Amino acid sequence: MPKRRRQFLGLLAAGTTGAIAGCGGDSEGTATDSNGTESTESSSGQTGAVEIQSDIGLDSWPMFGANAANTRTEPDQTGPTAAPTKSWSTTLDTGVSASPAVVDGVLYVGTSDFGADTGVLRALSATSGQELWQVRTARQVYSSPAVVDDTVYFGTGRNNDGAGRLYAVSATDGSKQWQFDVGIELDSSPTVGDGTVYVVPVDLTIYALDAADGTEQWSLRPGDGATCSPTLVDGTLYTGDRNEALVAVDAAEGTVQWRSDTDDLVLSAPAVVDGTVYCGTVAGTVYAFDAADGTELWQFEDPSFAWPSPVVRDGTVYVSEGDRLKDPPESGRASLYALDAADGSKQWRFESGSTFTEPPAVTGDTVYVPDYSGELYGLSAADGTKLWSQKTGSSFSLVSPAVADGTVYMGTPNGEIYALHEP
């Protein structure tokens, strides 16, 4: 079942389910080497990691939204503008179920065995696709990894025992540093900043954990519960709540600063740029709010949207539409809009022959967006002109691409990973 469909059903059903289990250790989260051989974790953390020589530069994509502000773009990021060449591709024995992260020449990607309800976090060479290490878990990995200060943070979903966890593992070799048991499915991606990890499992509680050891600092159910991964900017978290509102929470204290009503649930993490919060709702409305006090600045409505996740760069908001509440999403025409960030007016619109199920990634020149048919588009950021498209081997796509050092990384549920760069 597609990830966001599962999240939506879980959110509607999870109002009173789940309990916090605290911080502890068990046998789950075993690191293995590049040949898949299980290795014993030790205090030195040596698990057969492979050293690589890489010409990758300083560009990175360390978490789902590229940064804690969830803009899905970075100022110096570059990617292919012309039809790309495949740098490498590989096929894993588990399907790609979470958007990847790229840091210091290493690609980190969450994968799942959809039949066995188990998962694997993998570290691959960003220049060759060679597997460096892996961490196998007893639950599927739908949570995109966040890589900060040589640590990878990721969550796992539930299987029959109903226990989800947040893991912190070494970015070098996958050795486990700590885990935090949330007692229920954790599909949303962690947000990391200021020495703290923030996560929202499907019990709708925001947990703030010490990034060094996983100690709980505070927890909060804003309104009737949080509905999406929080966005962190200047000491404030922004997320949706179940009472159909956007809320701002003090990141240090866990107290609500303001609350602004929306026309429906906000199920995708907001983006925050230049003092403005951009978010989308299930009803298909994109909002802009003042980040300081929650004053509504503008709204743009398209009923064909389904909880769009805005991407913001250079004064433009990019949002894709698609009926994600259907399983599978309906085929047919779907659109990606570019809106003026100041007033929400439409700048351009691109139509695809299949539903867009995930948010795009954006560089200065190009918008990269996958559709449900498994095709990845490169569009002109200036006017929406189609520059190129690349068909993957999958009949559908569930994850957003990551962009680093001129390369777009894309994964599919079939276990394929592609690295595409401009010739």
N, C-alpha and C positions, 0 to 999 in steps of 0.2 A: 504494500500500500504506500502511495507517495507520502513523503515525510510531512508535508504541511497539512494534508488531509488527516493524518494521524494526530498531529498536534492539535488541530481544530477539534476533533472528536474528544481528545483527551482533555482539552480545556473546558469543554462544555460539561464533561462528566466528573471533573476532578475537584469540585468545590470543597469537599470535606474529606477527600481521601489522602492517604499518605501521612507519614510522621517522620520527624527528624530522628535519625539514628546516631548522629554524632560522628566523631572522627575515630577511625580504627584501622585495623589491618586484617587482611585475610589472604588467601592464596590467589585471588584473581589479580590480573594485571602482570602476567609473567612476560619478561622480555626474552626475545629469541634473536638469534643472529641472522645474517642475510640468507642463510640456507634453510631457515625455519627451524633450526635445532634449539630446543629449549635450553636456556642458560640460567644458572643459579644467580640470583641477585646477591650482591655483596656490598660492603661498605664503600668499596672503591668504585662501584657502579660499572665495572667492566663486563660487558655482555656481548663481546664479539663485534663491536661497531667497526665500520670500515672507514678509513680515512680517505678523502678524495682531494685531488687537486682541481680547483675550480677557478674559472675566470669570471665568475659571477661578481657583479659590483655591489654597491651598497643598497640598491633598490630592494625592497622587501614587501611582503604582503603577510603580516604576522597574525592576522585573525580574520574572521568572517567578513567584517565590514571594512577591512584594510587598516582600521584604527579604532580606538575606543569611541570616537565620534560617529562611527558607522557611515562614513561618507562613501565607501567603496571606491575610493580614488586617493592618490597621493600626488603632491605637486610635481615631483620629478619623475613620476612613473611614465614609462614608454612601452608601446606595444606595436604589433604589426598594423600598418595602414593599408598595404597592398596585400594581395592574396598570399597567405603565409605558406611557408615550407614546414614540414614536420621535422622538428629537431630529433625527436624520438617518440616512440610509443611503446607501451607495455600492457600486457593483460594479466591481471591479478586473479587469484582463485577466490576472491571475495569482491562483491560489488562496491563501487564508490558511493557512499551514502552521506557524505558531508563535504562541503566546499573545502578545498585545500588551503594551506598556509605555506608561504615560501620565505625562508630566512637564511641568509649566509650560505646560499648554494644548496640548501636542503629543502625538499618538498615534503610536507607533513600532511597526511591524508587519512581520514577516517573511513573505514570500510566495514561491510557487514556480510555475514552469511545469512541470507534472508530465509533460508530453509531451516537452519539450525538455531536461529536467534542468537548467534554469537557475533563478536566483532573483532576487528584488528586495527590498531593504529599503526601506520607504516611511515617510516622515514626513507625517502628515496633521494638519490642524487638528482638535483635539478637540471644537471647538464647531460645526464646519460640515462636516467631512469633506474639505475642500479639500486636494489634495495640495500639499505644500510643496517636497519634493525626494525623489529616489529614488537608490538605489545599486544598479546591476545587477551581478550576479555570474555567473560561469560554472558555478556549482553551486547546488543547491537550498538554501533557508534553512529548516531545521527547528529551529534554535536560537533561542529567545526572546531578544530584545534586553535588555541591561542598560544603563541610562542613569545614569551617575554623573559628576558634575563636568563637565557639558557635553560628555561623550563617550558615544557609543553603541558597545557591544561586542556582537558577534554572530558566530556560526560558520556555516560552509557545509559541506554534504555533498559527497560525491565524485560525479564522473561517470566517464567512461571512463578518465580519467588517474589516478584514485584519490587526488587531492590535496585535502584539506580545509584550511580556513584559519580563523583567528580574526582578525576585523577590528576596528579601533578607528577610528571616523569621527566627525567633528564633529556634535554634536547640532543645531547651527545650520544647516548647509548640506550635510552629508553628505560633505564633503571628507575624504579618507583621511589618517589620522594615522600609522598603522602597520598591518602585518599580520604574523601568525606562522603559518608553515606547519607543520601537524602531520602531513602525509603520508598521512592517512587520514580517513575521514568524521568530522565534528564536528557531531553532531545535538544534543548536550546543551547546556543553557543555561549561560552563564558566571555565576560568582559573584564579586562584586567587593566588596572591603573593605580598609581599611588600606593603600591605595595599591597593591593587588595584584589581579590577575585570575586566578581559578582555573578551569580547564577540564578535562574528561575526554573525549577523543575515544574512538572505539571500539577503540583499541589498549589501553584500560584503564589508561592512565597519567594520573596527576594532574600537570598542569603549573601552576606558579606563575610568572606573568609580571608584570614591572613595568608598572603601569597607564599610566605616562607614555610609555614607548617600546617596550614589548613584549619587553624583554630577559628571557630565561629566568633565574629565580632558583633554582629547583630543580625536579626531577621525581621521581616516586615511583610504583612499582607496589605498593600495599599487598597483602599476601597474594599471591594469584596475579593481582592486578589489581583496580582500582576498577570499580564497576559502575553508578555514578550520579553526577550533578552533586553536588559537595560543598556542605554547609551550613556557614556560618562564624559562630561566636559566640565572643567573648572570646578570640581568638587560637587557636582550635581548629577544625579542619575535621572534619566527620562525613560518612562515606560508607559504602557497602557494599563488600565485596570478594568476589572470585569463589570464595572458600572458604566461602561462606555465613556471613558475619559482618558485624557493624557495627564499623567502626574509627574511632578518633579520632586525628587527625594534627596535630602541631604546625604551625601555619600559617606560622610564620617559618622553621623549620628543615627541614620535610618529613620528620619522624621520627614513627613510630607511638607513640602514648601508651598506648593500650589497645585490646583487641580482644574483642568479645563474640559468641559463637556465636548464630546464628539457625537456623530450620528450613529455610531456602531462601535464594535470592538476594534481596538488597535492590536493586531496580532503580529505585526512585523516591527522590528526595532526601528525607532526613529533615527533620523540623521540630524546632526546639529552643526550649523556653520554660521559664523559671524553673528552670533546672538539670536539666531532663529532656529526653532525646532520644526522639522518637517516630518509628517507621519501620514499613513494611509489607514483606512478603515475597511471592514468587511463590506460595507455598503458601497464602496467604490469612490470615496471622497478623499482627496489629498488636502491636508491642512498645513498651514504655516502659523506657528505661535511664537510670540516673544518669549525667549528663553528665560528672561528675568522674572516675569510675572504671569505668563500664560495668556496674555492678551491675544485673541485671534487676529491675525493679519490678513489672511485670505484663505479661500478654499476653492478647489477645482474638483468637479464631479464627473465621473463616467461610470455608469452602473455596471459596465462590463469588467471593471476592475474587481479584484478580490484581494483584499488587504495588501495593496501595493507597498513596496519597500522603496522609498525615495533614495536616489543617488544624487549628490549635489557636487557640482564643480563649476568654477568660473561663472557664477551668477546664473546657472541653469540647473533645474531639477529634472532628472530623468526618471520616469515611472513606466513600468510595463503592465499591461492588462492581461487578464486571463481568468477563466472561471475555475479557480482552484478548489472550489467546494464540491465539485463533481469528481468521481473516482471511476475511470480516469478523467482528467480534464477534457472538455469537448474540443474536437478539432475544428478547423475553420479559421476565419480571419481573426487576427489579434493585433494589437497595436502597442507601440512604444511611443510615449509622448516626451517632448522636451518643453518644459514650462519655464517662464521667467521667474527666477527666485524672488524677485521683488514684489510681484503682484499676481503671480499664478497664471498669467496669460499664456496661451499656447504659442510656441515658437515653430514647432514642426511635429509631424506625426509619421511614423513608419508602420506599415502594415505587413504582417507575416501571414503565411498560410497555415500556421499552427499556433496553439496557445503558448504564451510565455509563462512559465511556471516559477521562475526564479528571477531575482533582481539582476541588473546588468553590472558590469565593471566598466569604469571610464578612465581613459587617459586624456591628455590635452587635445588629441585629435580624433579619438576613436571611442565608440561605445561597443562593448562586447556583450552580447546577450544570447543565451541558448533558448531554443523553443522545445516544445514537448515532442517534436518529431526526431530530436537528436541532432538538430542542425545548429551550429554556432555562427552568428552573424557578426561581421564587423561593419559598423555604420559610421558615417561622418558625424562627429559631434556638433559640427556647425550647422548642418542642414538635414541630417537624417538620411542622406544618400547611402544606398548599399554599396560598400566598398568591396566586400567579398563575403563568402559563406563557406563553411567547412562542415561536411556531413560526417558524423561519427558512425561507428558500427552499431550503435544502439537505436532502438525504435523510439526511445524517449529519454529525457534528461531530467534529473532531479536536483542538480547542484549548480551553483553559480561558479563562473571561472575566477581564477586568481591571475594577476598580472605582475610580473617582475622582470626587470632587465630586458625589456623588449620581447618577452615571451609570454604567451597566454597558456595557462595550464587548465585542462578540462578533463573531468572524469565522468564515467557513465555507470549505470547500475550493472552492466555486464562485466565490470572490472577493468575496462579500458581506461588508460590515462594517456592523454596527448599533450605534447609540448610543441607549440606552434610559434614560429618566429618569422619575421620578414626577411626575404632573401637578401 
